Amino acid sequence: MIGSAAAVERLESGIDARQKAGPVTDDLVTKRAEDIRRIAQRHGAIRVRVFGSRAEGTSGPSSDLDVLVELEPRRDLLDLIGLKQDLEKLLGCRVDVVEEGGLSPYLRDRILRQARSL
């Protein structure tokens, strides 16, 4: 889902956003980081970051991947949808893609503190 309510709910459910953002340690993400960056670039996504359980090292076997991006000028919702679909195909898990400009003001600071670059 684009800008998923589920991703927002997970953030509101007690993830400690005060932790310092270090490198992503999730195996799925680190092993496929170059492929993720390549796909993101193809869809006009720049400054690709991961947040949520896979960024915090608390993911489980059924965890999704929460991705925060900025889009190049003249890119649109279709690019976000294509990015989501291509990442889901690559990774074999559900992916939520959120554009930084569309973050809720209530969650923006928390997500930005939690976000980790690939």
C-alpha distances in whole Angstrom, upper triangle without the diagonal:
4,6,5,8,9,9,12,13,14,16,18,19,21,20,23,22,26,26,27,24,26,25,22,24,21,22,19,19,22,23,21,21,23,21,17,19,21,17,16,20,19,16,18,17,19,20,17,17,15,15,15,16,17,18,20,22,21,18,19,19,16,14,11,11,10,11,13,14,17,17,20,22,21,18,15,12,13,13,10,8,12,11,8,10,13,12,11,14,16,15,15,12,8,7,5,7,9,12,15,17,14,14,16,19,20,17,18,21,20,17,19,22,20,18,20,21,21
4,5,9,10,10,11,14,15,16,18,20,22,21,23,22,25,25,26,23,25,24,21,24,22,23,20,19,22,24,21,20,22,20,17,18,20,16,14,18,18,14,16,14,16,17,15,15,14,14,15,17,17,18,21,22,22,20,21,21,18,16,13,12,10,10,10,11,13,14,17,19,18,15,12,9,11,11,7,7,11,10,8,10,13,13,12,16,17,17,17,14,11,9,6,5,6,9,12,13,10,11,13,17,18,16,16,19,18,15,17,20,18,17,19,19,19
4,7,9,8,8,11,13,13,14,17,19,18,20,18,22,23,23,21,23,23,21,23,21,24,21,19,23,25,22,21,23,22,18,19,21,19,16,19,20,17,17,15,17,17,15,14,13,12,13,16,17,17,19,21,21,19,21,22,19,16,13,12,9,9,9,11,13,14,18,19,19,16,14,11,13,14,10,11,14,13,11,14,16,15,15,19,20,19,19,16,13,10,6,6,5,7,10,11,8,8,10,13,14,12,12,16,15,12,14,17,16,15,17,18,19
4,5,5,7,9,10,11,13,14,17,16,19,18,22,22,24,22,24,23,21,23,20,23,20,19,23,24,22,22,24,23,19,21,23,20,18,22,22,19,20,18,20,19,17,16,14,13,12,14,15,16,18,20,19,17,19,19,16,14,11,11,9,11,11,14,16,17,21,23,23,20,17,14,16,16,12,12,15,14,12,14,17,15,14,18,20,18,18,15,11,9,6,8,8,11,13,14,11,11,11,15,15,13,14,17,16,13,16,18,16,16,18,20,20
4,5,5,6,9,10,10,12,15,15,18,18,21,22,24,23,25,25,23,24,22,25,23,22,25,27,25,25,28,26,23,24,27,24,22,25,26,23,23,21,23,22,20,18,16,14,13,15,17,18,19,21,19,18,19,20,17,15,13,14,11,14,14,17,19,20,24,26,26,23,20,17,19,20,16,16,19,18,15,18,21,19,18,21,23,21,21,17,14,13,10,11,11,14,15,16,13,11,11,14,13,12,14,17,15,13,17,19,17,17,20,22,23
4,5,5,6,9,10,10,13,13,17,17,20,21,23,21,23,23,21,22,20,22,20,20,23,25,24,23,26,25,22,24,26,23,22,25,26,23,24,22,23,22,20,18,15,13,11,12,14,16,16,18,16,14,16,17,14,11,10,11,10,13,14,17,20,22,26,28,28,25,22,19,21,21,17,17,20,18,15,17,20,18,16,20,21,19,18,15,11,11,9,12,12,15,17,18,15,14,13,17,15,13,15,18,15,14,17,19,16,17,19,21,22
4,5,5,6,9,10,12,11,14,14,17,18,19,18,20,20,17,19,17,20,18,17,20,23,21,21,24,23,19,21,24,21,19,23,24,22,22,19,20,19,16,14,12,9,7,10,12,13,13,15,14,13,15,16,14,11,9,9,7,10,11,14,17,20,23,25,26,23,21,18,20,20,16,16,19,17,14,17,19,16,16,19,20,18,18,14,11,10,7,10,9,13,14,16,13,11,12,15,13,11,12,15,12,10,13,15,13,13,15,18,19
4,5,5,6,9,11,11,13,13,16,18,19,18,21,22,20,21,20,23,22,20,23,26,25,23,26,26,22,23,26,24,22,25,26,24,24,21,22,20,18,16,14,11,9,12,14,15,15,18,16,16,18,20,17,14,13,13,10,12,12,16,18,20,24,26,27,24,22,19,22,21,18,18,21,19,17,20,22,20,19,23,24,21,22,18,15,13,10,12,10,13,13,15,12,10,9,12,10,8,10,13,10,9,13,14,13,13,17,19,21
4,5,5,6,9,10,13,14,17,18,21,20,23,23,21,22,21,24,23,22,25,27,26,26,29,28,25,26,29,27,25,28,29,27,27,24,25,24,21,19,16,13,11,12,15,16,16,18,16,15,17,19,16,14,13,14,12,15,16,19,22,24,28,30,30,27,25,22,25,24,21,21,24,22,19,22,24,22,21,24,25,23,22,19,16,15,13,15,14,17,17,19,16,13,12,15,12,10,13,15,12,12,16,17,15,16,19,22,23
4,5,5,7,7,11,11,15,16,18,17,20,20,18,19,17,20,20,19,22,24,24,23,27,26,23,25,27,26,24,27,29,26,27,24,24,22,20,17,14,11,7,9,12,13,12,14,12,12,14,16,14,11,11,12,11,14,15,19,22,24,28,30,31,28,26,23,25,25,21,21,24,22,19,21,23,20,19,23,24,21,21,17,15,14,12,15,14,17,17,20,17,15,14,16,14,11,14,15,12,11,15,15,12,14,17,20,21
4,5,6,6,8,8,12,13,15,15,18,19,17,19,18,21,21,19,22,25,24,23,26,26,23,24,27,26,24,27,29,26,26,23,23,21,19,16,13,9,7,9,12,12,11,14,13,13,16,19,17,14,13,13,11,13,14,17,20,23,27,29,30,27,25,23,26,25,21,22,25,22,20,23,25,22,21,25,25,22,23,19,17,16,13,15,13,16,15,18,16,12,12,13,11,8,11,11,8,8,12,12,10,12,15,18,20
4,6,7,10,10,13,15,18,18,21,22,21,22,21,25,24,23,26,29,28,27,30,30,27,28,31,29,27,30,32,29,29,26,26,24,22,19,17,13,11,13,16,16,15,17,15,16,18,21,19,16,16,17,14,17,17,20,23,26,29,31,32,29,28,25,28,27,24,25,27,25,23,26,28,25,24,28,28,26,26,22,20,19,16,18,16,19,18,19,17,14,12,13,10,8,12,12,10,11,14,14,13,15,18,22,24
4,6,9,11,14,15,19,19,21,23,21,22,21,24,24,23,26,28,28,27,31,31,27,29,32,30,28,32,33,31,31,28,28,26,24,21,18,14,11,12,15,16,14,16,13,15,16,19,17,15,16,17,15,18,19,23,25,28,32,34,35,32,30,28,30,30,26,26,29,27,24,27,28,25,24,28,28,25,25,21,19,19,17,19,18,21,21,23,21,17,16,17,14,12,15,16,12,13,17,16,14,17,20,23,25
4,6,8,11,12,16,17,19,21,20,20,20,23,24,23,25,28,28,27,31,31,28,29,32,31,29,32,34,32,32,29,29,26,24,20,18,14,11,11,15,15,12,15,12,14,16,20,19,16,17,18,16,19,19,23,26,29,32,35,36,33,32,30,32,31,27,28,31,28,26,28,30,27,26,30,29,26,27,23,21,21,19,21,20,22,21,24,22,18,17,18,14,12,15,15,11,13,16,14,13,16,18,22,24
4,6,9,9,13,13,15,17,16,17,16,20,20,19,21,24,25,24,27,28,24,26,29,28,26,29,31,30,30,26,26,23,21,17,14,11,8,8,12,11,9,11,10,12,15,18,17,14,15,15,14,16,17,20,23,27,30,32,34,31,30,28,30,29,25,26,29,26,23,26,27,24,24,27,27,24,24,21,20,19,17,19,18,20,19,22,21,17,17,17,15,12,14,13,9,10,13,12,9,13,15,18,20
4,5,6,10,11,14,16,16,17,17,21,22,21,22,25,26,24,28,29,26,27,30,30,27,30,33,31,31,27,26,23,21,18,15,12,10,11,14,12,9,12,11,14,17,21,20,17,18,18,16,18,18,21,24,27,31,33,35,33,32,30,32,31,27,29,31,28,26,29,30,26,26,30,29,26,27,24,23,21,20,21,20,22,20,23,22,18,18,18,15,13,14,12,9,11,13,10,9,12,14,18,21
4,5,8,9,12,15,15,17,17,21,22,20,21,25,25,23,26,27,24,25,28,28,25,28,30,29,28,24,23,20,19,15,13,10,10,11,13,11,9,13,13,15,19,22,22,18,18,17,15,16,15,19,21,24,28,30,32,30,29,28,30,29,25,27,29,26,24,28,28,25,26,29,28,25,27,24,22,20,19,19,17,19,17,19,19,15,15,15,13,10,11,9,6,8,9,6,6,10,12,16,18
4,6,9,12,15,16,18,19,23,24,22,23,26,27,25,28,29,26,27,30,30,28,30,33,31,30,27,25,21,21,17,16,13,13,14,16,13,11,14,15,18,21,25,25,21,22,20,18,19,18,21,23,27,30,32,34,32,32,31,33,32,28,30,32,29,28,31,31,28,29,32,31,28,30,27,26,24,22,22,21,22,19,22,22,18,18,17,15,13,13,10,8,10,11,7,8,12,13,17,20
4,6,9,12,13,14,16,20,21,19,20,23,24,22,25,27,24,25,28,29,26,28,32,30,30,26,24,21,20,16,14,12,12,12,14,11,8,11,13,16,19,23,23,20,20,19,17,18,18,21,23,27,29,32,35,32,32,31,33,31,28,30,31,28,27,30,30,27,27,31,29,26,28,25,25,23,22,22,21,22,20,23,23,20,20,20,18,15,15,13,10,11,12,8,7,11,11,15,18
4,6,10,12,13,16,19,21,19,18,22,23,21,24,26,23,23,27,27,25,27,30,29,28,24,22,18,18,14,14,12,13,14,14,11,10,12,15,17,21,24,25,21,21,19,18,18,17,19,21,25,28,30,33,31,31,31,33,30,28,30,31,27,27,30,30,26,27,30,29,26,28,26,25,23,22,22,21,22,19,22,23,20,21,20,19,17,16,13,11,12,11,7,7,10,10,13,15
4,7,9,11,13,17,18,15,15,19,20,17,20,22,19,19,23,23,21,23,26,26,24,21,19,15,14,11,10,9,11,12,12,8,8,11,14,16,19,22,23,19,19,16,15,15,14,16,18,22,24,27,30,28,28,28,30,27,24,27,27,24,23,27,26,23,24,27,25,23,25,23,23,20,19,19,18,19,17,20,21,18,20,20,19,16,15,13,11,10,9,6,6,7,6,9,12
4,7,9,12,15,16,14,13,17,18,15,18,20,18,18,22,23,21,23,26,26,25,21,19,16,15,12,11,11,13,13,12,9,9,10,14,16,19,22,23,20,19,17,16,16,16,18,20,23,25,29,31,29,30,29,31,28,25,28,28,24,24,27,26,22,24,27,24,22,25,23,23,21,21,20,20,21,19,23,24,21,23,23,23,20,18,16,15,14,12,10,9,9,7,9,11
4,6,9,12,13,11,9,13,14,12,14,17,15,15,19,20,19,20,23,24,23,20,18,14,13,10,10,11,13,13,11,8,9,10,14,15,18,20,21,18,18,15,15,14,15,17,19,22,24,28,30,28,29,28,29,26,24,26,26,22,22,25,23,20,22,24,21,19,22,21,21,19,19,19,19,20,19,23,24,22,24,25,25,21,20,18,17,15,14,13,11,10,6,7,8
4,6,9,10,7,7,11,12,10,13,15,13,14,17,18,17,19,22,22,22,18,17,14,12,9,8,9,11,10,7,5,8,8,11,11,15,16,18,15,14,12,12,12,13,15,18,21,24,27,29,27,27,26,27,24,22,23,23,20,19,22,20,17,18,21,18,16,18,17,18,16,17,17,18,19,19,22,23,21,23,24,24,20,19,19,17,14,14,13,10,9,6,7,7
4,6,9,8,7,10,12,11,14,16,15,16,19,20,19,22,24,25,25,22,21,18,15,13,11,12,12,11,8,7,8,6,10,10,13,15,17,14,15,13,14,15,17,19,22,25,27,31,33,30,30,29,30,27,24,26,25,22,21,23,22,18,19,21,18,16,18,17,18,17,18,19,20,22,22,26,26,24,26,27,27,23,22,22,19,17,17,16,13,12,10,11,10
4,6,5,6,9,10,10,14,15,13,15,18,19,18,21,23,23,24,21,21,19,15,13,10,11,11,9,6,7,8,6,9,8,10,11,13,11,12,10,12,13,16,18,22,24,27,30,32,29,29,27,28,25,23,23,23,20,18,20,19,15,16,18,15,12,15,13,15,14,16,17,19,21,22,25,25,23,26,27,27,23,23,22,20,17,18,17,14,13,11,12,11
4,5,5,6,8,10,13,14,13,16,18,18,19,21,23,24,25,22,22,20,17,15,13,14,14,12,9,11,12,9,12,10,11,11,14,12,13,12,15,15,18,20,24,26,28,32,33,30,30,29,29,26,24,24,23,20,19,20,19,15,16,17,14,11,13,13,16,15,18,19,21,24,24,28,28,26,29,31,30,26,26,26,23,21,22,21,18,17,14,15,12
4,6,6,6,8,12,11,11,14,16,15,16,19,20,21,22,20,20,19,16,14,12,14,14,12,9,11,13,11,13,10,11,10,12,11,11,9,13,13,17,19,22,24,26,30,31,27,27,26,25,23,21,21,20,17,16,17,15,12,12,13,10,7,10,10,12,12,15,16,19,22,23,26,26,25,27,30,29,26,25,26,23,20,21,21,18,16,14,15,12
4,6,5,6,9,10,8,11,13,13,13,16,18,18,19,17,17,15,12,11,9,11,12,12,8,9,12,11,13,11,13,13,14,12,11,8,11,11,14,15,19,20,23,26,28,24,25,24,23,21,19,19,19,15,14,16,14,11,12,14,11,8,12,11,13,12,14,14,17,19,20,23,23,22,25,27,27,23,23,23,21,18,18,19,15,13,11,11,8
4,5,5,8,10,10,11,14,15,15,17,19,20,21,18,18,16,13,12,11,13,15,14,10,10,13,12,15,13,15,15,17,15,15,12,14,14,16,17,20,22,24,28,30,26,27,26,26,23,21,22,21,18,18,19,17,14,15,17,13,11,15,15,17,15,17,18,20,21,22,25,26,25,28,29,29,26,25,24,23,20,20,20,17,15,12,11,8
4,6,8,9,10,12,13,14,16,18,19,20,22,20,20,18,16,15,14,17,18,17,13,14,16,15,17,15,16,16,17,16,16,14,16,16,19,19,22,24,26,29,31,28,28,27,27,24,22,23,21,18,18,19,16,13,15,15,12,10,13,14,17,16,19,19,22,23,24,28,28,27,30,32,32,29,28,28,26,23,23,23,20,18,15,14,11
4,6,5,6,9,10,11,12,14,16,17,18,16,17,16,13,13,13,16,17,17,13,14,17,16,18,16,17,16,17,16,15,12,15,14,16,17,20,21,22,26,27,24,25,24,23,20,19,19,18,15,15,15,13,10,12,12,9,8,12,13,15,14,16,17,19,21,22,26,26,25,29,31,31,27,26,27,25,22,22,23,20,17,15,13,10
4,5,5,6,9,10,10,12,14,15,16,14,14,13,10,10,11,14,16,16,13,13,16,16,18,17,18,18,19,17,15,12,14,12,14,14,17,18,20,24,25,22,23,23,22,19,18,19,18,14,15,16,14,11,14,14,11,10,14,15,16,14,16,15,18,19,20,23,24,23,26,28,29,25,24,24,23,20,19,20,18,15,12,10,6
4,5,5,6,9,10,11,12,15,15,14,13,13,11,13,14,17,20,20,16,16,20,19,22,20,22,22,22,20,19,15,17,14,16,15,18,18,19,23,24,22,23,23,22,19,18,20,18,14,16,17,14,12,15,15,12,12,16,17,19,17,18,17,20,20,21,24,25,25,29,31,32,28,26,27,26,23,22,23,21,18,15,12,8
4,5,5,6,8,10,11,13,14,13,14,15,12,14,14,18,20,20,17,17,21,20,22,20,21,20,21,19,17,14,16,14,16,15,18,18,19,22,23,20,21,21,20,17,16,17,15,12,13,14,10,9,12,12,8,10,13,15,16,15,17,16,19,19,21,24,25,25,28,31,32,28,27,28,27,23,23,24,22,19,17,14,11
4,5,5,6,9,10,11,12,10,11,12,9,10,11,14,17,17,14,14,18,18,20,18,20,19,19,17,14,11,12,10,12,12,14,15,17,20,21,18,19,18,18,14,13,15,13,9,11,12,9,7,10,11,8,9,13,13,14,12,13,12,15,16,17,21,21,21,25,27,28,25,23,24,23,20,19,21,19,15,14,11,8
4,6,5,6,9,10,10,9,9,9,7,10,11,15,18,19,16,16,19,20,22,21,23,22,22,20,17,14,14,11,12,11,13,13,14,18,19,17,18,18,18,14,14,16,14,10,13,14,12,10,14,14,12,13,16,17,17,14,15,13,15,15,17,19,21,21,25,27,28,25,23,24,23,20,19,21,19,15,13,10,8
4,5,5,6,9,10,10,10,12,11,13,15,19,21,23,19,19,23,23,25,23,25,24,24,22,20,17,17,14,15,13,15,14,14,18,19,16,18,19,17,14,14,16,13,10,13,14,11,10,14,14,11,13,17,18,18,16,17,15,18,17,19,22,23,24,27,29,31,28,26,27,27,23,22,24,23,19,17,14,11
4,5,5,7,9,9,11,13,11,13,14,18,20,21,19,19,23,23,25,22,24,23,22,21,17,15,15,12,14,12,14,13,14,17,18,14,16,16,14,11,11,12,9,7,10,10,7,7,11,11,9,12,15,15,16,13,15,13,15,16,18,20,21,22,25,28,29,26,25,26,26,22,22,24,22,19,18,15,13
4,5,5,6,5,7,9,7,11,12,16,18,20,18,17,21,22,24,22,24,24,23,20,17,14,13,10,11,9,10,9,11,14,15,12,13,14,13,9,9,11,9,6,9,11,9,9,12,13,12,13,16,16,16,13,13,11,12,12,14,17,17,19,22,25,26,23,21,23,23,19,19,21,20,16,15,13,11
4,5,5,5,7,9,9,13,15,19,22,23,21,20,24,25,27,25,27,27,26,24,21,18,17,13,13,10,11,9,9,13,14,11,14,15,14,10,11,14,12,9,13,14,12,12,16,16,15,17,20,20,20,16,17,14,15,14,16,18,19,21,24,26,28,26,23,25,25,22,21,23,22,18,17,14,13
4,6,7,10,13,12,16,18,21,24,25,23,23,27,27,29,27,29,28,27,25,22,19,18,15,16,13,13,11,11,14,14,11,13,14,12,9,11,12,10,8,12,13,10,12,15,15,14,16,19,20,20,17,17,15,17,16,18,20,21,22,26,28,31,28,26,28,28,24,23,26,25,21,20,17,16
4,6,9,12,11,15,17,19,22,24,22,22,26,27,28,26,28,27,26,24,20,17,17,13,13,11,11,8,9,12,11,8,9,10,9,5,7,9,7,6,10,11,10,11,14,15,14,17,19,19,18,15,15,12,13,13,15,17,17,19,23,25,28,25,23,25,26,22,22,25,23,20,20,17,16
4,6,10,10,14,17,19,22,25,23,22,26,27,29,27,29,29,28,25,22,19,17,14,13,9,8,6,5,8,9,6,9,11,11,7,9,12,10,9,12,14,13,14,17,18,17,19,22,22,20,17,16,13,13,12,14,15,16,18,22,24,26,24,22,24,25,21,20,23,23,19,19,16,16
4,7,7,10,13,16,19,21,19,18,22,24,25,24,26,27,25,22,19,16,14,10,9,6,6,5,6,10,11,8,10,11,12,8,8,11,11,8,11,14,13,12,16,17,16,17,20,20,18,15,14,10,11,9,11,12,14,16,19,21,24,21,19,21,21,18,17,20,19,15,15,13,13
4,6,9,12,15,19,21,19,18,21,23,25,24,27,28,27,24,21,17,15,11,10,6,5,6,7,10,13,11,13,15,15,12,12,15,14,12,14,17,16,15,18,20,19,19,22,22,21,17,16,12,12,10,11,13,15,16,20,21,23,21,18,19,20,17,15,18,18,14,13,11,11
4,6,10,13,16,19,17,15,18,20,23,22,25,26,26,22,20,16,14,10,8,6,6,8,10,13,16,14,16,17,18,15,14,17,17,14,15,19,17,16,19,21,19,19,23,21,20,17,16,13,12,10,10,12,15,15,19,20,22,19,16,17,17,14,12,14,14,11,10,7,9
4,7,10,14,16,14,12,16,18,20,19,22,23,22,19,16,12,11,7,6,5,7,9,12,15,17,15,16,16,17,14,12,15,15,11,13,16,15,12,15,18,16,16,19,18,17,13,13,10,10,10,10,13,15,15,18,20,21,18,16,17,17,13,12,14,13,9,8,6,7
4,7,10,13,11,9,12,14,16,16,19,20,20,16,14,10,8,6,5,6,9,12,15,18,20,18,18,18,19,16,14,17,17,13,14,17,16,13,16,19,17,16,19,17,16,13,12,10,10,10,10,14,15,14,17,18,19,16,14,14,14,10,9,11,9,6,5,4,6
4,7,9,7,6,9,11,13,12,15,17,16,13,11,7,6,5,6,9,12,15,18,21,23,20,20,19,20,18,15,17,17,14,13,16,16,13,14,17,16,14,16,14,13,10,10,9,10,12,12,15,16,14,17,19,19,15,14,14,13,9,10,11,8,5,5,6,7
4,7,7,5,7,10,11,11,14,16,16,12,10,8,5,6,7,11,14,17,20,23,25,22,22,20,22,20,16,18,20,16,15,18,18,15,16,19,18,16,18,15,14,11,10,10,10,12,12,15,15,13,15,16,16,12,12,12,10,7,8,9,6,4,6,9,11
4,6,5,6,9,8,8,12,14,13,9,9,7,6,9,10,14,17,20,24,26,28,25,24,22,23,22,18,19,21,18,16,19,20,16,16,20,19,16,17,14,13,11,10,12,12,15,14,18,17,14,15,17,16,12,13,13,10,8,11,11,7,8,10,13,14
4,5,5,6,5,5,8,11,11,7,8,8,8,11,13,17,20,23,27,30,31,28,27,25,26,24,21,22,23,20,17,20,21,17,17,20,19,16,16,13,13,12,12,14,15,18,18,21,20,18,19,21,19,16,17,17,13,12,14,13,10,11,11,14,15
4,5,5,6,5,8,11,11,8,8,6,8,10,12,16,19,22,25,28,30,26,26,24,25,23,20,21,21,18,16,18,18,14,15,18,16,13,14,12,12,11,12,14,15,18,18,22,21,19,21,22,21,18,18,18,15,13,15,14,10,10,10,12,12
4,6,8,8,12,14,15,11,11,9,8,10,11,14,18,21,24,27,29,26,25,24,25,23,20,21,22,19,17,20,20,16,17,20,18,15,17,15,15,13,13,14,15,17,16,20,20,17,19,21,20,16,16,15,13,11,12,11,7,7,6,9,10
4,6,8,11,14,15,12,13,11,11,13,14,18,21,24,27,30,32,29,29,27,29,27,23,25,26,22,21,23,23,19,20,23,21,18,20,17,17,16,16,17,17,19,19,22,22,19,20,21,20,16,17,16,13,11,13,11,8,9,9,12,13
4,6,9,12,14,11,12,12,13,15,17,20,23,26,29,32,34,31,31,29,30,28,25,26,26,23,21,24,23,19,20,22,20,17,18,16,17,16,17,19,20,22,22,25,25,22,24,25,23,20,20,19,16,15,16,15,11,12,11,14,14
4,7,10,11,9,11,12,13,16,18,21,25,28,31,34,35,32,31,29,30,29,25,26,27,24,22,24,24,20,20,22,21,18,18,16,16,16,17,19,20,23,23,26,25,22,23,25,23,19,21,20,16,15,18,16,13,14,14,17,17
4,7,8,6,8,9,11,14,17,20,24,26,30,33,34,31,30,27,28,26,23,23,24,21,19,21,21,17,16,19,18,14,15,12,13,13,14,17,19,22,22,26,24,22,23,25,24,20,21,21,18,16,19,18,14,15,15,17,16
4,6,5,9,11,13,17,20,23,27,29,32,35,36,33,31,29,29,28,25,24,25,23,20,21,21,18,16,19,18,14,14,11,13,14,16,19,21,24,25,29,27,25,26,28,26,23,24,25,21,20,22,21,18,18,18,20,19
4,6,9,11,15,18,21,24,28,29,33,36,36,33,31,29,29,28,25,24,24,22,19,20,20,17,15,16,16,12,11,9,11,14,16,19,22,25,27,30,28,27,28,30,29,26,27,28,24,22,25,24,21,21,20,22,20
4,7,10,13,16,20,23,26,28,31,34,34,31,29,26,26,25,22,21,22,20,17,17,18,15,13,15,15,12,10,8,9,11,14,17,20,23,25,28,26,24,25,28,27,24,25,26,23,21,24,24,20,20,20,22,21
4,7,9,13,16,19,23,25,28,31,32,28,27,24,24,23,20,19,20,18,15,16,17,14,12,15,15,12,11,8,8,9,11,14,16,20,21,25,23,21,22,25,24,20,21,23,19,17,20,20,16,16,17,19,18
4,7,10,13,16,20,21,25,28,28,24,23,20,21,20,16,16,17,15,11,13,14,11,9,13,13,10,10,6,5,6,7,11,13,17,18,21,20,18,20,23,22,19,20,21,18,16,18,19,16,15,16,17,16
4,6,10,13,16,18,22,25,25,22,21,19,19,17,14,14,15,12,10,12,13,9,9,12,12,9,10,7,6,5,6,8,11,14,16,19,18,17,19,21,21,17,18,19,17,14,16,17,13,12,12,13,12
4,7,10,14,16,19,22,23,20,19,17,18,16,13,14,15,12,10,13,14,11,11,15,15,12,14,11,9,6,5,6,8,11,12,15,14,13,15,18,17,14,14,16,14,10,12,14,11,9,11,12,12
4,6,10,12,16,19,20,17,16,15,16,14,10,12,13,10,9,12,13,10,12,15,14,13,15,13,11,7,6,5,6,8,10,13,13,12,15,17,18,15,14,15,14,10,11,14,11,8,9,10,10
4,7,10,14,16,18,15,15,14,16,14,11,13,15,11,11,15,15,13,15,18,17,16,19,16,14,11,9,6,5,6,6,10,10,9,13,15,16,13,11,13,12,9,9,12,10,7,9,9,11
4,6,10,13,14,12,12,12,14,11,9,12,13,10,11,15,15,13,16,18,18,17,20,18,16,13,11,7,6,5,6,9,10,11,14,16,18,15,13,15,15,12,11,14,13,10,11,10,11
4,7,9,12,10,11,12,14,11,10,14,15,12,14,17,17,16,19,21,21,21,23,22,20,16,14,10,9,6,6,7,10,11,15,16,19,17,14,16,17,14,12,16,16,13,14,12,14
4,6,8,6,8,10,11,9,9,12,13,11,13,16,16,16,19,21,20,21,24,23,21,17,15,11,10,7,9,9,11,13,17,19,21,20,17,19,20,17,16,20,19,16,17,15,16
4,6,6,9,12,13,10,11,15,14,13,16,19,18,18,21,23,22,24,26,25,24,20,19,15,14,11,12,12,14,17,20,22,25,23,20,22,24,20,19,22,23,19,19,17,18
4,6,9,12,13,11,13,16,16,16,19,21,21,21,24,26,25,27,29,28,26,23,21,17,16,13,14,12,15,18,21,22,25,24,21,24,25,23,21,25,25,22,23,21,21
4,7,10,11,10,12,15,15,15,18,20,20,21,24,25,25,27,29,28,26,23,21,18,17,14,15,14,16,19,22,24,27,26,23,26,28,25,24,27,27,24,25,23,24
4,7,8,6,8,11,11,12,14,16,16,18,20,21,22,23,25,25,22,19,18,14,14,11,14,13,14,17,20,22,25,24,22,24,26,22,22,25,25,22,23,21,21
4,5,5,7,9,10,11,13,15,16,17,19,21,22,23,24,23,21,18,16,13,12,10,13,12,12,16,18,21,24,22,21,24,25,22,21,25,25,22,23,22,22
4,5,5,6,9,10,11,12,14,15,17,18,20,21,22,21,18,15,13,11,10,10,13,12,11,14,17,20,22,21,20,23,24,21,21,25,24,21,23,22,22
4,5,5,6,8,10,11,12,14,15,16,18,20,21,20,18,15,14,12,13,12,16,16,15,18,21,24,26,24,23,26,27,23,24,27,26,23,24,23,23
4,5,5,6,9,10,10,12,14,15,16,18,19,19,17,14,13,10,12,11,14,15,15,17,20,23,25,23,22,25,25,22,22,25,24,21,21,20,19
4,5,5,6,9,10,11,12,14,15,16,18,16,14,11,10,7,8,8,12,13,12,14,17,20,22,20,19,22,22,18,19,22,21,18,19,18,18
4,5,5,6,9,10,11,12,14,15,16,15,13,10,10,8,10,11,15,16,15,17,19,23,24,22,21,24,24,20,22,25,23,20,21,20,20
4,5,5,6,8,10,11,12,14,15,15,13,11,12,10,13,13,17,18,17,19,22,26,27,25,24,27,26,23,23,26,24,21,22,20,19
4,6,5,6,9,10,10,12,14,13,12,9,10,8,11,11,15,17,16,18,21,24,25,23,21,24,23,20,20,23,21,18,18,17,15
4,6,5,6,9,10,11,11,10,8,6,7,6,10,12,15,17,16,17,20,23,24,21,21,23,22,19,20,22,20,17,18,17,16
4,6,5,6,9,10,10,10,9,8,10,10,13,15,19,21,19,20,23,26,27,25,24,27,26,22,23,26,24,21,21,20,19
4,5,5,6,9,10,11,11,9,12,11,15,16,19,22,21,22,25,28,29,26,25,28,27,23,24,26,24,21,20,19,17
4,5,5,6,8,8,8,7,10,10,13,15,18,21,20,20,23,26,27,24,23,25,24,20,21,23,21,18,17,16,14
4,5,5,5,5,6,6,9,11,14,17,20,22,21,21,24,27,28,24,24,26,25,21,23,25,22,19,19,19,17
4,6,6,8,9,10,13,14,18,20,23,25,24,25,28,31,31,28,28,30,28,25,26,28,25,23,22,21,18
4,6,8,10,10,14,14,18,20,23,25,25,25,28,31,32,28,28,29,28,24,25,27,24,21,20,19,16
4,6,8,9,12,14,17,20,22,25,24,24,27,30,30,26,26,28,26,22,23,25,21,19,18,17,15
4,7,9,13,15,19,22,24,27,26,25,28,31,31,27,28,29,27,24,26,27,23,21,21,21,18
4,6,10,13,16,19,22,25,23,23,24,28,27,24,24,26,24,21,23,24,21,19,19,19,17
4,7,10,13,17,19,22,20,20,21,25,24,21,22,24,22,19,21,23,19,18,19,19,18
4,6,10,13,16,18,17,16,19,22,22,19,19,21,19,16,18,20,17,15,16,16,15
4,7,10,13,15,13,13,15,18,18,15,16,18,17,13,15,18,15,13,15,16,16
4,7,10,12,11,11,14,17,18,15,14,17,16,13,14,17,15,13,14,14,14
4,6,9,7,7,10,13,15,12,11,14,14,10,12,15,14,11,14,14,15
4,5,5,7,10,13,15,13,11,14,15,11,12,15,15,12,14,14,16
4,5,6,9,11,13,11,8,11,12,9,9,12,13,11,13,13,16
4,6,9,10,13,12,9,12,14,12,11,15,16,14,17,17,19
4,6,9,12,11,9,13,14,12,12,16,16,15,18,18,20
4,6,8,7,6,9,10,8,10,13,13,12,16,17,19
4,5,5,6,9,10,10,11,14,15,15,18,20,23
4,6,5,8,10,10,11,13,15,16,19,21,24
4,6,8,8,10,12,13,14,16,19,22,25
4,6,5,6,9,10,11,12,16,18,21
4,6,5,6,9,10,10,14,16,19
4,6,5,6,9,10,13,16,19
4,6,5,6,9,12,15,18
4,5,5,6,10,12,15
4,5,5,8,11,14
4,6,8,11,15
4,6,10,13
4,7,10
4,7
4
